[in-house]
């Protein structure tokens, strides 16, 4: 029976599409999504979303109706997940810096359930607004799902910035075998802070200013950090500052992107503020990881839980989409300064 999903529900963005495509492939349940991104400035399928559809179709030998730019209705009928060595280019459909990370996230879960290892290369934006930067995906998300038995190796060959894109990332995905639940409810003490300050096709002094400002702000809070300067290969221009924080029981990441007219010191300040706000709040994982981790917890079939610094509409919308496919109980509890999420199989 076809699962019908209102793409305008809750947060109403592309996450409903991505989660639905992933779980449709895994469960082999056909879906019909309507009102896709209906309330957005540019509703319907944009290049990034259409690439997600086309990529999911390729790895599951699916039939698809409505897979075209600006479409607000999609019928997707998957067959068998195939281990693939494939390449997808967000900019191939229409010049775009659409997120390579979000396309990859659509494919990861299905390919974890393929019968052999896969290698996926995606061309697009690797460090762009409104999506997890490559380094967050690799160092935070990848580390979290590895604890559950989902193994992935990520590499970046070229960085992609808005508005040109053209970045290139590669993922080696091993099938999931023995899965574990995960419980991250206390983050514990802060152990280490590392980071990167990167520029592409801009003076290296900008990256140095970002690094220096970041270290200064962290030192004022009594935090030492090792921050690497990177002159990143790219066809475009951009700057990026990222902090990776390891606590006793969890990992979190905080980043900021440069923009025309935005000072290097401001870029570093935004990422540092994200870290400081997280430390002040309750919760073992940051709100971005909670959005991404819930799908894997639901699939693991084991009791799992986490606390987070914020229960977002994005998280609640993702839970709503998951419940269309999987017979799991997901409890969400508000806690002053954060929240707790528990998955019961």
SVG drawing of the C-alpha trace seen along z (x, -y; Angstrom):
<svg xmlns="http://www.w3.org/2000/svg" viewBox="-2 -45 50 54">
<polyline fill="none" stroke="black" stroke-width="0.4" points="0.0,0.0 1.3,-3.4 2.2,-5.7 0.8,-9.2 2.8,-12.1 2.0,-15.8 5.2,-17.6 4.0,-20.8 3.6,-19.3 5.5,-21.0 8.8,-22.5 7.7,-21.6 11.1,-21.5 13.3,-19.1 13.8,-16.8 10.4,-15.2 11.4,-14.3 14.8,-13.0 13.6,-10.9 10.7,-9.5 12.9,-8.6 15.4,-6.8 12.8,-4.8 10.9,-4.0 14.0,-2.4 14.7,-0.5 11.2,0.7 10.3,1.1 7.1,-0.8 5.9,-3.0 5.2,-6.6 3.2,-9.6 4.4,-13.0 2.3,-16.0 2.6,-19.7 6.4,-19.3 8.0,-22.5 4.7,-24.2 5.3,-27.2 8.9,-27.9 9.9,-30.9 10.7,-28.5 8.3,-25.6 8.6,-22.2 11.7,-20.2 14.8,-22.4 18.0,-21.0 19.3,-19.6 16.0,-17.8 15.6,-16.5 19.1,-15.1 18.0,-13.3 15.1,-11.8 17.2,-10.7 19.9,-9.3 17.4,-7.3 15.8,-6.1 19.2,-4.9 20.2,-2.9 16.8,-1.2 15.8,-0.7 12.6,-2.7 9.9,-4.1 9.2,-7.8 6.5,-10.1 6.8,-13.9 10.6,-13.9 11.1,-17.2 12.1,-20.7 9.5,-22.6 7.2,-19.6 5.2,-19.5 4.0,-15.9 6.0,-12.8 5.2,-9.1 8.2,-6.9 8.0,-3.0 11.3,-1.4 12.5,2.2 15.7,3.7 18.5,1.7 21.7,2.1 25.2,1.7 26.6,-1.0 29.8,-2.7 28.1,-5.9 28.4,-9.6 25.7,-12.3 26.1,-16.0 23.7,-18.5 24.7,-21.1 24.1,-18.7 20.3,-19.5 20.7,-23.2 23.7,-25.2 23.5,-25.0 25.5,-24.9 22.9,-22.6 24.1,-20.6 26.2,-17.5 25.8,-16.5 22.1,-16.4 22.1,-14.3 24.5,-11.9 22.3,-11.7 19.4,-10.5 21.5,-7.6 23.4,-6.6 20.7,-4.7 19.5,-2.6 23.1,-1.8 23.8,-0.6 21.2,2.1 22.6,3.1 24.2,6.6 27.7,5.3 29.8,2.2 29.2,-1.0 31.1,-4.0 29.3,-7.3 30.7,-10.5 28.6,-13.6 29.4,-17.0 27.8,-20.1 28.0,-22.5 30.1,-21.1 30.1,-24.2 26.9,-26.1 24.2,-27.7 21.3,-25.7 23.0,-22.3 25.6,-20.3 29.1,-21.2 31.2,-18.2 33.3,-18.4 30.3,-18.1 29.0,-15.2 32.4,-13.4 33.5,-14.2 30.2,-14.5 27.5,-12.6 29.8,-9.9 31.3,-9.3 27.8,-9.1 26.4,-6.5 29.6,-4.5 28.8,-3.7 25.6,-2.0 27.3,0.1 26.9,-2.1 30.3,-2.4 31.2,-5.1 34.5,-6.6 34.3,-10.2 36.7,-12.2 36.7,-15.6 38.5,-16.1 37.3,-19.6 35.4,-22.2 32.2,-23.7 30.9,-27.2 27.8,-29.2 26.9,-30.2 29.1,-28.1 29.2,-24.7 31.4,-22.3 32.7,-20.6 33.4,-16.8 32.9,-14.4 33.3,-10.7 31.7,-8.1 32.7,-4.5 29.7,-2.7 29.8,0.7 26.6,2.7 25.2,2.5 25.4,5.9 25.2,6.0 23.5,2.8 23.5,1.3 21.3,-1.1 22.8,-4.4 22.3,-6.3 23.8,-9.8 22.2,-11.5 25.1,-13.1 27.8,-14.9 30.4,-15.0 33.3,-17.3 34.8,-19.0 38.0,-17.2 39.4,-18.7 38.6,-21.4 40.1,-21.2 39.1,-23.0 39.9,-24.3 40.0,-27.8 39.8,-27.5 39.8,-29.8 39.6,-29.1 41.0,-31.5 41.3,-34.2 44.2,-35.6 45.4,-33.1 45.5,-36.0 41.7,-35.7 42.0,-32.2 44.7,-33.3 42.5,-36.1 39.6,-33.7 41.9,-31.3 43.4,-34.0 40.0,-35.4 38.6,-32.0 41.5,-31.1 41.2,-34.4 37.5,-34.0 38.0,-30.4 41.0,-31.4 38.8,-33.9 36.5,-31.1 39.5,-29.0 39.4,-26.7 42.5,-25.7 42.1,-24.8 44.2,-23.5 43.0,-25.1 44.4,-24.1 44.8,-26.6 43.6,-25.1 44.0,-26.6 41.1,-24.6 41.0,-23.6 37.9,-24.9 36.5,-26.4 34.9,-29.2 35.7,-31.5 34.8,-31.1 35.8,-31.0 34.9,-28.5 35.5,-28.2 34.7,-24.9 35.1,-23.8 35.0,-20.1 34.4,-19.5 34.9,-16.2 33.2,-15.7 33.5,-12.7 30.4,-11.1 29.6,-13.0 30.9,-15.0 29.5,-18.3 30.4,-20.6 29.9,-24.4 30.7,-26.3 30.2,-29.5 30.6,-30.6 32.1,-33.8 30.2,-36.1 30.9,-39.3 31.2,-42.1 31.5,-39.8 34.7,-40.2 36.9,-37.2 36.5,-37.9 32.7,-37.7 32.9,-34.3 35.0,-32.9 32.7,-34.6 29.6,-32.9 31.1,-29.4 32.4,-30.2 29.1,-31.5 27.4,-28.3 29.8,-26.4 29.4,-28.7 25.6,-28.5 25.7,-24.7 27.9,-24.6 25.4,-26.8 22.4,-24.7 21.5,-21.2 21.8,-18.3 24.5,-15.9 24.2,-16.4 23.6,-19.5 20.2,-20.1 21.6,-19.4 22.9,-16.0 19.5,-15.1 17.8,-15.8 20.2,-13.4 20.6,-10.7 16.9,-10.0 16.5,-8.1 19.3,-5.7 18.0,-5.2 14.6,-4.3 16.1,-1.8 18.4,-0.1 15.5,1.7 17.0,1.2 16.1,-1.1 18.0,-4.4 17.9,-7.9 19.7,-11.2 19.4,-14.6 19.8,-17.7 20.1,-21.4 17.0,-22.1 13.9,-20.3 13.5,-21.8 10.6,-21.8 12.9,-20.1 13.4,-17.2 9.6,-16.9 8.9,-16.9 11.4,-14.2 9.9,-12.1 6.5,-12.6 7.8,-11.3 9.6,-8.3 6.4,-7.1 4.8,-6.7 7.2,-3.8 8.4,-2.3 6.4,-0.8 8.4,-2.5 7.5,-4.6 9.4,-7.9 9.0,-9.9 9.9,-13.6 10.2,-15.3 10.9,-18.9 13.5,-19.7 14.3,-23.2 17.2,-24.2 16.8,-21.3 15.0,-18.0 15.1,-14.2 14.2,-11.8 13.7,-8.1 13.1,-5.5 11.4,-2.3 11.2,0.5"/>
</svg>
